[in-house]
Amino acid sequence: MAKTLAPVASLLLGIAFLLAGNGLLTTLAPLRAGVEGFSAIQIGLMGSGYYAGFVIGCIAGPYLILRAGHIRAFTALVAAVSAVVLVHPLIIDPILWVVLRGVTGFALAGIYLIVESWLNDRATNQNRGFIMSAYIIVNFVTITAGQMLVTTAPIEAFTLFAIASILVSMAVVPVSMTRSAQPAPIALVQFRPMHLYRIAPVGLMGALLIGMANGAFWSLGTVFATARDMSVDEAAVFLSIAVIGGAVMQWPVGRLSDLADRRKVLAGVMAVAATICLLMALLPLSTTGLMVMSLAFGMSTLTGYSVAAAHAYDRADKSSYVEMAAGVLLANGVGSVFGPIIAAALMDTIGPHMLFVFMAMVQATLIAFIGLRLVVRSPISSADKEAFDVYSTAPVAGPITPNPVSDLDPQMLTPSGLVGPAQAQAQAAANSDRQRLGDAA
């Protein structure tokens, strides 16, 4: 185990610091915004700004890496995030905070691209699953730990922002000091959204609508929690429990989708999620009851993206794996931009409970769309499905590389790992160690 992880230990340590700091900021920013009197719409725009920046970063990130290289690009992007964290408490302004969240999203997209391409370059077919599983564990554990750090100091003070900045800054140390070789330069690939939609409409629409619902939750979940008389500490626990629920159920739900039509599994998961959302919105639950429902919520709705992505990869052929991954992630990102805005407007107009009513409506829309597609198109055969790999479909987020530059040999594809699409590697000598992204199916 130690020998396998040794070549990527510094990278995993760096991303652990980064995600802990970002997890703290993601929870702290909306809580502090509420204390400062920001409206639900303004807090929703902060969430949308983050995802808009992320989508732009997905597009522009590869060019930055091609220009500066992996380590220097990583250092620059981490420095940008660290600086942005400290601007929040210095200037309390809703418009500026939307911009700051956008810069953070842009930088995180580039960082995820660097990390995933680097991990895959160090991995082989024999140890890739283990390395990516370790990456998943690092993500879930450190994000949850970062969220819980919000309970260690008053949100009105500068302290928590300083802690977040310190954690993010520490990410540079192990990565910049590593003796591990940098990956080969990434390649840019063709991207045709409508072509991808015709191949896997449920996969693309699933990613879009799940992005709308989940983006609204991550952006406005703390607003709902505090409106239901939770303390700051309880609001942090409320979000963290959902993450834990999603982590626990990723693999079981993925394996279930191996045994049946993934579209039916996705519809079933969304039906459970919509029911839980309505219960959370309409029932006068106690804080304990809301915590239990948050766990159930995470176990259902946070597993949907993985199934939608796996279905999309089932439908794609070898020459379209990278492009399909790009499409799924872009659809998820676009949905995450619009979801917080719509949910925030409903919450501001009607009440905080509309966050979960909105999510239930989006999930019901996806169920209806899947029902239509089940009538129109027969399921894929079992022979064309491969074992579900959670590391290729986990719903964290990741970079895309649109715009065609050259035709790619399908054998030069590497799996995306936790956070994004496969990256075509330039070194033909490494082809024997590559594994097609279709393993996610």
C-alpha positions as CSV (number, residue, x, y, z in Angstrom):
1,M,0.0,0.0,0.0
2,A,2.7,2.5,1.0
3,K,4.8,1.6,-2.0
4,T,1.8,2.2,-4.3
5,L,0.9,5.6,-2.9
6,A,4.5,6.8,-2.5
7,P,4.8,8.3,-6.0
8,V,1.6,10.4,-5.4
9,A,1.8,11.0,-1.7
10,S,2.9,14.6,-2.0
11,L,0.1,15.3,-4.5
12,L,-2.5,13.7,-2.2
13,L,-1.2,15.7,0.7
14,G,-1.4,18.9,-1.3
15,I,-4.9,18.3,-2.4
16,A,-5.9,17.4,1.1
17,F,-4.8,20.8,2.4
18,L,-6.5,22.6,-0.5
19,L,-9.8,20.8,-0.2
20,A,-9.9,21.3,3.6
21,G,-9.5,25.0,3.1
22,N,-12.0,25.2,0.3
23,G,-14.5,23.1,2.3
24,L,-14.2,25.6,5.1
25,L,-14.7,28.5,2.8
26,T,-17.6,26.9,1.0
27,T,-19.5,26.6,4.3
28,L,-18.2,29.8,5.8
29,A,-19.0,32.2,2.9
30,P,-22.8,31.8,2.9
31,L,-22.9,31.7,6.7
32,R,-21.0,35.0,7.0
33,A,-23.0,36.5,4.1
34,G,-26.2,35.8,6.1
35,V,-24.7,37.5,9.2
36,E,-23.8,40.5,7.0
37,G,-27.4,40.8,5.8
38,F,-27.0,39.4,2.3
39,S,-30.3,38.3,0.8
40,A,-31.0,34.8,-0.3
41,I,-30.7,35.9,-3.9
42,Q,-27.3,37.4,-3.3
43,I,-26.1,34.3,-1.6
44,G,-27.5,32.2,-4.4
45,L,-25.6,34.4,-6.9
46,M,-22.4,33.7,-4.9
47,G,-23.0,30.0,-5.6
48,S,-23.8,30.6,-9.2
49,G,-20.7,32.7,-9.5
50,Y,-18.5,29.8,-8.2
51,Y,-20.0,27.4,-10.8
52,A,-19.8,29.9,-13.6
53,G,-16.1,30.4,-12.8
54,F,-15.6,26.7,-12.7
55,V,-17.1,26.2,-16.1
56,I,-14.9,29.0,-17.5
57,G,-11.9,27.4,-15.8
58,C,-12.7,24.0,-17.4
59,I,-12.4,25.7,-20.7
60,A,-9.4,27.9,-20.1
61,G,-7.5,25.7,-17.6
62,P,-5.8,23.5,-20.2
63,Y,-4.3,26.5,-22.0
64,L,-2.9,27.8,-18.7
65,I,-1.3,24.4,-18.0
66,L,0.1,24.2,-21.5
67,R,1.7,27.6,-21.0
68,A,3.2,27.2,-17.5
69,G,3.4,23.5,-16.8
70,H,1.7,21.5,-14.0
71,I,3.7,22.6,-11.0
72,R,3.9,26.3,-11.8
73,A,0.2,26.4,-12.8
74,F,-0.7,24.6,-9.6
75,T,1.3,27.1,-7.6
76,A,-0.3,30.1,-9.3
77,L,-3.8,28.9,-9.0
78,V,-3.4,28.0,-5.3
79,A,-2.0,31.4,-4.6
80,A,-5.0,33.0,-6.3
81,V,-7.4,31.0,-4.1
82,S,-5.5,31.8,-0.9
83,A,-5.5,35.5,-1.7
84,V,-9.2,35.5,-2.6
85,V,-10.1,33.9,0.7
86,L,-8.6,36.8,2.6
87,V,-10.4,39.5,0.5
88,H,-13.8,38.3,1.8
89,P,-13.5,39.7,5.3
90,L,-11.7,42.8,4.2
91,I,-14.4,44.0,1.9
92,I,-18.0,43.1,2.6
93,D,-19.8,43.6,-0.6
94,P,-22.3,41.2,-2.3
95,I,-21.1,42.0,-5.9
96,L,-17.5,41.6,-5.0
97,W,-18.2,38.3,-3.2
98,V,-19.9,36.9,-6.3
99,V,-16.7,37.8,-8.3
100,L,-14.5,36.3,-5.6
101,R,-16.4,33.0,-5.7
102,G,-16.1,33.0,-9.5
103,V,-12.3,33.4,-9.2
104,T,-12.3,30.5,-6.7
105,G,-14.3,28.3,-9.1
106,F,-12.0,29.1,-12.0
107,A,-8.9,28.3,-10.0
108,L,-10.3,25.0,-8.6
109,A,-11.2,23.8,-12.1
110,G,-7.6,24.2,-13.2
111,I,-6.3,22.6,-10.0
112,Y,-8.6,19.6,-10.4
113,L,-7.3,19.2,-14.0
114,I,-3.7,19.3,-12.8
115,V,-4.3,16.8,-10.0
116,E,-6.3,14.2,-12.1
117,S,-3.9,14.2,-15.0
118,W,-0.9,13.9,-12.6
119,L,-2.5,11.0,-10.7
120,N,-3.3,9.1,-13.9
121,D,0.2,9.7,-15.2
122,R,1.7,8.1,-12.1
123,A,-0.9,5.2,-12.0
124,T,-0.8,1.9,-14.0
125,N,-3.7,-0.4,-14.9
126,Q,-2.7,-2.6,-11.9
127,N,-2.9,0.1,-9.2
128,R,-5.1,2.8,-10.7
129,G,-8.2,1.7,-8.9
130,F,-6.4,1.8,-5.6
131,I,-4.9,5.2,-6.2
132,M,-8.2,6.7,-7.3
133,S,-10.0,5.2,-4.4
134,A,-7.4,6.8,-2.1
135,Y,-8.1,10.1,-3.9
136,I,-11.8,9.7,-3.3
137,I,-11.3,9.1,0.4
138,V,-9.0,12.1,0.6
139,N,-11.7,14.2,-1.1
140,F,-14.6,13.2,1.2
141,V,-12.6,13.2,4.4
142,T,-10.9,16.6,3.9
143,I,-14.0,18.4,2.6
144,T,-16.0,17.2,5.5
145,A,-13.2,18.1,8.0
146,G,-13.0,21.6,6.4
147,Q,-16.8,22.1,6.8
148,M,-16.6,21.1,10.4
149,L,-13.8,23.7,11.1
150,V,-16.4,26.4,10.9
151,T,-17.4,25.3,14.4
152,T,-14.0,26.3,15.8
153,A,-14.3,30.1,15.8
154,P,-17.0,32.8,15.5
155,I,-18.0,33.3,11.8
156,E,-18.1,37.1,12.4
157,A,-14.3,37.2,13.1
158,F,-11.3,37.1,10.7
159,T,-10.0,33.8,12.2
160,L,-11.8,31.3,10.0
161,F,-10.9,33.1,6.8
162,A,-7.3,33.1,8.0
163,I,-7.4,29.3,8.7
164,A,-8.9,28.6,5.3
165,S,-6.2,30.7,3.6
166,I,-3.4,28.9,5.6
167,L,-4.8,25.5,4.6
168,V,-5.0,26.5,0.9
169,S,-1.5,27.9,1.0
170,M,-0.1,24.8,2.5
171,A,-1.1,22.9,-0.6
172,V,1.8,24.3,-2.5
173,V,4.5,23.0,-0.1
174,P,4.3,19.2,-0.8
175,V,3.6,19.7,-4.5
176,S,6.4,22.1,-5.2
177,M,8.9,20.0,-3.3
178,T,8.0,16.7,-5.0
179,R,10.6,14.8,-6.9
180,S,7.9,13.0,-8.9
181,A,8.1,13.8,-12.6
182,Q,5.4,16.1,-14.1
183,P,2.8,14.5,-16.5
184,A,3.1,14.9,-20.2
185,P,1.4,18.0,-21.6
186,I,-2.3,17.5,-21.9
187,A,-4.1,17.5,-25.3
188,L,-7.3,19.4,-26.3
189,V,-10.2,17.5,-27.7
190,Q,-13.2,17.9,-29.9
191,F,-16.4,18.9,-28.1
192,R,-19.9,18.7,-29.8
193,P,-22.8,19.1,-27.2
194,M,-25.7,18.2,-29.5
195,H,-23.9,15.2,-30.9
196,L,-23.4,14.0,-27.3
197,Y,-27.0,14.6,-26.4
198,R,-28.1,12.4,-29.3
199,I,-25.9,9.7,-28.1
200,A,-26.9,9.8,-24.4
201,P,-29.9,12.1,-23.7
202,V,-30.5,10.8,-20.2
203,G,-26.9,11.1,-19.3
204,L,-26.7,14.7,-20.4
205,M,-30.0,15.8,-19.1
206,G,-29.4,13.9,-15.9
207,A,-26.1,15.8,-15.3
208,L,-27.8,19.1,-16.1
209,L,-30.8,18.7,-13.8
210,I,-28.8,17.1,-11.0
211,G,-26.4,20.0,-11.3
212,M,-29.3,22.4,-10.8
213,A,-30.6,20.6,-7.7
214,N,-27.3,19.9,-6.0
215,G,-25.8,23.3,-6.9
216,A,-28.7,24.9,-5.2
217,F,-28.2,22.7,-2.1
218,W,-24.5,23.4,-1.7
219,S,-25.0,27.2,-2.3
220,L,-28.1,27.6,-0.1
221,G,-28.2,24.7,2.3
222,T,-26.8,26.8,5.2
223,V,-29.4,29.5,4.5
224,F,-32.2,26.8,4.9
225,A,-30.5,25.4,8.0
226,T,-30.2,28.7,9.8
227,A,-33.7,29.7,8.8
228,R,-34.9,26.5,10.6
229,D,-33.2,27.8,13.8
230,M,-30.0,25.8,13.5
231,S,-26.9,27.3,15.0
232,V,-23.8,27.8,12.9
233,D,-22.3,24.6,14.2
234,E,-25.5,22.6,13.5
235,A,-25.6,24.1,9.9
236,A,-22.1,22.8,9.3
237,V,-23.0,19.4,10.6
238,F,-26.2,19.5,8.4
239,L,-24.1,19.8,5.3
240,S,-21.4,17.4,6.4
241,I,-23.9,14.6,7.1
242,A,-25.1,14.9,3.6
243,V,-21.6,14.5,2.2
244,I,-21.1,11.4,4.4
245,G,-24.4,9.9,3.2
246,G,-23.4,10.5,-0.5
247,A,-20.0,8.9,0.2
248,V,-21.5,5.8,1.8
249,M,-23.9,5.1,-1.0
250,Q,-21.8,5.8,-4.1
251,W,-20.6,2.3,-4.5
252,P,-23.8,0.3,-3.6
253,V,-26.0,2.5,-6.0
254,G,-23.3,2.2,-8.7
255,R,-23.2,-1.6,-8.4
256,L,-27.0,-1.7,-8.5
257,S,-26.9,0.1,-11.8
258,D,-24.7,-2.6,-13.1
259,L,-27.5,-5.1,-12.6
260,A,-30.3,-3.2,-14.2
261,D,-31.1,-0.4,-16.7
262,R,-29.2,2.5,-15.3
263,R,-32.0,4.8,-16.3
264,K,-34.4,3.0,-14.1
265,V,-31.9,3.1,-11.2
266,L,-31.5,6.8,-11.7
267,A,-35.2,7.4,-11.8
268,G,-35.6,5.4,-8.6
269,V,-32.8,7.3,-6.8
270,M,-34.4,10.6,-7.9
271,A,-37.8,9.5,-6.7
272,V,-36.4,8.8,-3.2
273,A,-34.6,12.1,-3.3
274,A,-37.7,14.1,-4.3
275,T,-39.7,12.4,-1.5
276,I,-37.1,13.3,1.1
277,C,-36.8,16.9,-0.2
278,L,-40.6,17.3,0.1
279,L,-40.5,15.9,3.6
280,M,-37.7,18.3,4.6
281,A,-39.6,21.2,3.1
282,L,-43.1,20.6,4.4
283,L,-42.8,18.8,7.8
284,P,-42.0,20.7,11.0
285,L,-39.0,18.5,11.8
286,S,-36.8,19.1,14.8
287,T,-33.1,19.7,14.4
288,T,-32.4,16.0,15.0
289,G,-35.0,15.1,12.4
290,L,-33.4,17.4,9.9
291,M,-30.0,15.8,10.5
292,V,-31.4,12.3,9.9
293,M,-33.1,13.5,6.7
294,S,-29.9,15.2,5.6
295,L,-28.2,11.8,5.8
296,A,-31.0,10.2,3.7
297,F,-30.9,13.1,1.3
298,G,-27.2,12.7,0.7
299,M,-27.5,8.9,0.3
300,S,-30.1,9.5,-2.5
301,T,-29.6,12.7,-4.4
302,L,-25.7,12.8,-4.2
303,T,-25.5,9.5,-5.9
304,G,-27.5,10.5,-9.0
305,Y,-24.6,12.1,-10.9
306,S,-22.5,9.0,-10.8
307,V,-25.3,6.9,-12.4
308,A,-26.0,9.5,-15.0
309,A,-22.3,9.7,-15.9
310,A,-22.0,6.0,-16.1
311,H,-25.0,5.7,-18.4
312,A,-23.5,8.4,-20.7
313,Y,-20.2,6.4,-20.9
314,D,-22.2,3.2,-21.6
315,R,-23.6,4.9,-24.7
316,A,-20.3,6.4,-26.0
317,D,-17.9,4.5,-28.2
318,K,-14.1,4.5,-27.7
319,S,-13.5,7.6,-29.9
320,S,-16.0,9.7,-27.8
321,Y,-15.0,8.9,-24.2
322,V,-13.1,12.2,-23.6
323,E,-15.7,14.2,-25.4
324,M,-18.5,12.6,-23.5
325,A,-16.8,13.2,-20.2
326,A,-16.5,16.8,-21.2
327,G,-20.2,17.0,-22.1
328,V,-21.4,15.5,-18.9
329,L,-19.2,17.8,-16.8
330,L,-20.2,20.9,-18.7
331,A,-23.9,20.0,-18.4
332,N,-23.5,19.5,-14.7
333,G,-21.6,22.8,-14.4
334,V,-24.2,24.8,-16.4
335,G,-27.0,23.4,-14.3
336,S,-25.1,24.3,-11.1
337,V,-24.9,27.9,-12.4
338,F,-28.7,28.3,-12.8
339,G,-29.9,26.2,-9.9
340,P,-28.8,28.5,-7.1
341,I,-30.3,31.6,-8.8
342,I,-33.7,30.1,-9.3
343,A,-33.8,28.5,-5.9
344,A,-32.7,31.7,-4.2
345,A,-35.4,33.7,-6.0
346,L,-38.1,31.2,-4.8
347,M,-36.7,31.3,-1.2
348,D,-36.6,35.1,-1.1
349,T,-40.2,35.3,-2.5
350,I,-41.9,32.5,-0.7
351,G,-39.7,31.1,2.0
352,P,-36.6,29.1,2.9
353,H,-38.5,25.8,2.5
354,M,-38.6,26.4,-1.3
355,L,-35.0,25.3,-1.6
356,F,-36.1,21.7,-1.2
357,V,-39.4,22.2,-3.0
358,F,-37.3,23.5,-6.0
359,M,-35.0,20.5,-5.8
360,A,-38.0,18.1,-5.7
361,M,-39.4,19.8,-8.8
362,V,-36.1,19.4,-10.7
363,Q,-35.8,15.8,-9.7
364,A,-39.4,15.1,-10.7
365,T,-38.7,16.7,-14.1
366,L,-35.8,14.3,-14.5
367,I,-38.0,11.3,-13.6
368,A,-40.5,12.4,-16.2
369,F,-37.8,12.8,-18.9
370,I,-36.4,9.3,-18.0
371,G,-39.9,7.9,-18.3
372,L,-40.2,9.3,-21.8
373,R,-36.8,7.9,-22.8
374,L,-37.7,4.5,-21.5
375,V,-40.6,4.4,-24.0
376,V,-38.5,5.7,-26.9
377,R,-35.3,3.8,-26.5
378,S,-34.5,0.2,-25.3
379,P,-31.9,-0.3,-22.6
380,I,-28.3,-1.1,-23.4
381,S,-27.4,-4.8,-23.3
382,S,-25.6,-6.2,-20.3
383,A,-22.7,-7.3,-22.6
384,D,-22.0,-3.6,-23.4
385,K,-21.9,-2.6,-19.7
386,E,-18.8,-2.9,-17.6
387,A,-18.4,-2.9,-13.8
388,F,-19.2,0.5,-12.2
389,D,-16.0,2.3,-11.1
390,V,-16.8,5.0,-8.6
391,Y,-13.5,6.9,-9.2
392,S,-14.6,7.7,-12.8
393,T,-18.0,8.9,-12.0
394,A,-17.9,10.5,-8.5
395,P,-19.7,13.8,-8.4
396,V,-17.1,16.2,-7.2
397,A,-16.4,18.3,-10.3
398,G,-13.7,18.4,-12.9
399,P,-12.2,20.1,-16.0
400,I,-13.1,19.8,-19.6
401,T,-11.0,20.4,-22.6
402,P,-13.2,21.7,-25.5
403,N,-12.2,22.9,-28.9
404,P,-10.7,20.4,-31.4
405,V,-6.9,20.5,-31.9
406,S,-6.2,17.1,-33.4
407,D,-7.7,13.7,-33.8
408,L,-6.9,11.4,-30.8
409,D,-6.1,7.8,-30.7
410,P,-8.6,6.1,-28.4
411,Q,-5.7,4.1,-26.9
412,M,-4.2,7.3,-25.6
413,L,-7.1,7.9,-23.2
414,T,-6.7,7.7,-19.4
415,P,-9.6,7.5,-16.9
416,S,-10.6,10.7,-15.3
417,G,-10.4,9.5,-11.7
418,L,-12.7,11.3,-9.3
419,V,-13.1,14.7,-10.7
420,G,-13.3,14.9,-14.5
421,P,-12.8,13.6,-18.0
422,A,-9.9,11.5,-19.2
423,Q,-6.9,13.4,-20.4
424,A,-5.1,12.4,-23.6
425,Q,-1.4,11.9,-22.9
426,A,1.2,12.9,-25.4
427,Q,3.7,10.2,-24.7
428,A,3.1,7.1,-26.9
429,A,5.4,5.1,-24.7
430,A,2.9,5.4,-21.8
431,N,0.0,3.9,-23.9
432,S,0.4,0.5,-22.3
433,D,-0.4,1.9,-18.9
434,R,-3.5,3.7,-20.0
435,Q,-7.1,2.6,-19.4
436,R,-10.1,3.8,-21.3
437,L,-12.6,6.0,-19.6
438,G,-15.3,3.5,-20.5
439,D,-14.4,1.6,-17.3
440,A,-16.8,4.1,-15.6
441,A,-19.7,2.3,-17.3
